[in-house]
Amino acid sequence: DELVRESTEFPSPELEGRVAGAMIAAILFRQPRRADAGRWLHRALDLSRAHPDLGWRAITAAHWFMHHFQVGDLPSAARVTDDMRVLMKARDVGPVVTMLASVPVICHELAFALPSYRRTVADTLELARSSGLWEHVAKGAVLGIGIFAAVTDQDLVTADHLVIATNAFTPVTLESKSRAPVAFVGG
């Protein structure tokens, strides 16, 4: 905050984008109701859309989504999901960027109760396995979101498969249509 107050302008859009990206991470995790959050969020998103670093673009979109989800503004959260879905499917994008882009997409599908979350989670898990990112990303993020989505969807069969997958490297099939009532999911 002090450095931003001392400087009236940034030496480059790249530096401004990095500062704005760091600010939205701080806002998300430390001050979600910060008075100037909207300004930082919009500026970071605008600058990230033209930035060549696709990983930073995906992280910024994930932070944008999570902030708006956190404050209950789902329509604003959803503004980034189409761009991230396109980024996930791009052939010239590496697995790390694809995994990062999947976060707001899966969260969006969960928040809006879209049945497509099953396919997105399954595809993302397969990418994590095939690219060697399983231990780094999938177990905590993708599986956690997938389990939450399945339980929310009252699909204990899928939730059970995902819980089992957190402890093994076995393929997971997410095409269950079970609607069993859910009271508790334990390990």
N, C-alpha and C positions, 0 to 999 in steps of 0.2 A: 504493500500500500504506500509506504513512504517513497519508494523509488518512482512509482507511478505518479505520485503527487509532485515530485521534484522535476519530472520531465514533462514538457508540454507536448512532445511528439516523439515518435519512434524513428530510429534511423532507417528502418526498412520494413516493408510489409511482413517479411519472413520473421523478423524479430518481434514485431507486434503480434503476429500469429502465435508464436511460442509463448509469449507472455499471457495472451488471452487464453490459450489452451491450459497453461498452468493455473491461471485464475479460476477457470471453470472447474478444474479438478479440486482446487481448494474450496470453492463454493459448494460443490457437490458434497464433499466429505466433512467440511467444517462449518460452513455458513449458508445453508440452503435458502434461508430467508433474507439474505443480504440485500440491501436496498438497491445496489447497482448490478445485481445478478443478471438481469435481462440484457443490459448493455454488453457485459462481458460474454454472455452466451451467444448473442447474435453476432458479435464481432468475431469471436473464435470460429463459429460455424461458417460465416461468410469467407473468412480468410482461408479456412481449411479446404473449402470446395475447389479452390484454384491452386492449392499447394501440391507440388509433385510428390511429397512424402505421403504415400497412401496409408501407411500405418498410422501416422499422426492424424490423418483425415478420419480414419475409422475410430481411433480413440476419442477424438473430439465428438464424433457422432454418438458414440456410446455414452459419453459424459452428458451430452445434450439430452439424450433419451432418458437416462437415469435421473437427471435433475428434474425434468418435467414430470416424470413418473412419480418421483418422490413428493412433489408438491401437488400432485393430483391433476395435472394438466395433460391428459392423454392426447388430445388433438395436436398440441404443440410437440409432444414427444414423438408422435408419428411422422413428423416432417422429414426425418432423416432415414426412415426405413426403406423407402424405395431406392434411394441412392446406395444404401448399404447392400440391398439385395442385388443390385446391378454389379456392385463391386465384388460380392461373393461369387458371382457367376462368370466374372471376366476370366478369360483364359490366360492372360499375361500377368496375373496376380499370384504371388506366392502364398503358401499355406498360412503363414503368420498373419498376413493382412486379411485373408479370408476368414480366419478364426476370429480376429478382432471385429470384422464387419458383421459376423454372425451374432454378436452379443445384442445389439439393438434390434436385429431382426427377430431373433427368438423371443426376446422380451416383449416386443410388439405383438407377436402372434399369441403369446401367453396373455398379455393384458387385454387383448381384444377377443380372446377365446376362439382363435382361428384354428381349425383342425390341421392346418398346414404345419403347425409346430412339430408334429410327429416326424414328417419328412425332413424338415430343416434340422431338427436335433439329430436324426439318424445320419443325414449327410455330413453334418459337422463332426459327429463322433467318428464316422468312417475316415474323414480327412485327418482327424487327430491321430487315429491309429496308423494310417498309411504314411503320414508325414513324420512320425516320431514325436509329435507334440502332445501325445496322450497324457503323460505325467505332468506336463507343464500347464496345460490349459483345461483339457476336457473334464478331468475328474472333478475339479472344483466348480467350474463355471457352467459348462454345458450340461453335465449330468445333474447338477443341482437345480438348474432352471427346468430341465426336462422332468425331473421327479416332481417338482412343485406344480408344473403344468399338468402332469398326468393325474396327480392327486386332486387338483382343482377341477379337472375334467371328470372326476370320479372313476378313473380308469386304474384300478389297483393292479391289473395284470401288467400294464406298461410300467407303472411305478415300480413294481416288483422286479421286472427285467432291468430297469435302470439302476435300482439299488444293488442288484447282483453285479451289474457291469462296473460299479465303482470299485469292486474288489477283484475283478478279473478282466482279461483282455478278450473276452468272448464276444462274438458279434451279437448285436441287439436288434431285434425286429420290433418295430413300433407301429404295427398295423392293427393292433387290437381295437375292438369296438366295444369292449366291456363297459357296462355302466353300473358296476357293483357299488352299493352305497359305501361311503368312506367314513370311518370314525377315527381310525388311528393307523398310521403306518410306522412300523418299528423295524429295527434291524435285527 
